């Protein structure tokens, strides 16, 4: 009986340790395509370069509340965000997969401000936004730009796709394992 209890304890403790180890890396990134009245899209500049505002979502908040709060950090109030794309990142250097959800919305009120934790924030035409996300100084994986480009060029379609990320000499590259496809 003692062996069964000891074995059960080891199994439960081991599973708990494993869950904690991988649970810390389990999160969803939600990106928000915010359009102004001119049809321009908001990009933020952070340490990785220019990209759409993002929320690393692993807390107890609703999707809508998280996205509305993200928009308010930039001084704008937006209409209810609509799903624009759901993508999967698999990795050959981590034992987990991660979802990337993209939503789109329009500004209904407010003036753009640069949040304290960002280097800059500006409105760009769609073509200029893609150009800014493609600058040689960009440290973010280019898959972020390519997903955003698909969503900006074809906003009437909800997109899906899967990408395999690799890390070589500290740089993240990607391969498309599942081409962009319409979810609806």
Residue pairs with C-beta under 8 A, 6 or more apart in sequence:
22 95
22 96
25 94
25 96
26 58
26 96
26 98
27 56
27 57
27 58
27 98
28 56
28 57
28 58
28 98
28 99
28 100
28 101
29 54
29 55
29 56
29 57
29 98
29 99
29 100
29 101
30 54
30 55
30 57
30 63
30 66
30 67
30 70
30 100
30 101
30 102
30 103
31 51
31 52
31 53
31 54
31 55
31 100
31 101
31 102
31 103
31 144
31 148
32 52
32 53
32 54
32 55
32 67
32 70
32 71
32 78
32 81
32 102
32 103
32 104
32 105
33 41
33 42
33 52
33 84
33 102
33 103
33 104
33 105
33 148
33 151
33 152
33 155
34 41
34 42
34 52
34 53
34 71
34 74
34 76
34 78
34 104
34 105
34 106
34 107
35 41
35 42
35 104
35 105
35 106
35 107
36 42
36 106
36 107
36 123
37 106
37 107
38 123
39 125
39 126
40 123
40 124
40 125
40 126
40 129
41 52
41 123
41 124
41 125
41 126
41 129
41 152
42 52
42 53
42 74
42 76
42 112
42 121
42 122
42 123
42 124
43 50
43 51
43 52
43 121
43 122
43 124
43 129
43 132
43 133
44 50
44 51
44 52
44 53
44 74
44 115
44 118
44 120
44 121
45 118
45 119
45 120
45 121
45 122
46 117
46 118
46 119
47 119
47 139
48 138
48 139
48 140
49 132
49 133
49 135
49 137
49 138
49 139
49 140
50 129
50 132
50 133
50 135
50 138
51 133
51 140
51 144
51 145
51 148
52 102
52 148
53 70
53 71
53 73
53 74
53 121
54 70
55 66
55 67
55 69
55 70
57 63
57 66
59 66
61 69
63 81
63 101
64 80
64 81
67 78
67 81
67 103
67 105
68 77
68 78
68 81
71 77
71 78
71 105
72 110
73 115
74 112
74 113
74 114
74 115
74 121
75 110
75 111
75 112
75 113
76 107
76 109
76 110
76 111
76 112
77 107
77 108
77 109
77 110
78 105
78 106
78 107
78 108
79 105
79 106
79 108
80 105
81 103
81 104
81 105
82 103
82 104
82 105
83 101
83 102
83 103
83 158
84 102
84 103
84 104
84 151
84 155
84 158
84 159
85 100
85 101
85 102
85 147
85 150
85 151
85 158
85 159
85 160
85 161
85 183
86 99
86 100
86 101
86 102
86 158
86 159
86 160
86 183
87 99
87 100
87 101
87 102
87 147
87 159
87 160
87 161
87 162
87 163
88 97
88 98
88 99
88 100
88 161
88 162
88 163
88 178
89 97
89 98
89 99
89 100
89 143
89 162
89 163
89 165
90 97
90 162
90 163
90 164
90 165
90 177
91 97
91 98
91 164
91 165
91 166
92 164
92 165
92 166
92 167
93 165
93 166
93 167
100 147
102 147
102 148
102 151
102 159
104 151
104 155
112 121
112 122
112 123
113 121
114 120
114 121
115 121
124 132
126 152
126 153
129 148
129 152
130 145
130 148
130 149
130 152
133 140
133 144
133 145
133 148
133 149
134 142
134 145
138 145
141 165
141 172
141 173
141 174
142 173
142 174
143 163
143 165
143 174
147 159
147 161
150 159
150 161
150 180
151 159
157 182
157 184
158 182
158 183
158 184
159 180
159 181
159 182
159 183
160 178
160 180
160 181
160 182
160 183
161 176
161 178
161 179
161 180
161 181
162 176
162 177
162 178
163 174
163 175
163 176
163 177
163 178
164 174
164 175
164 177
165 172
165 173
165 174
166 172
166 173
166 174
166 175
167 173
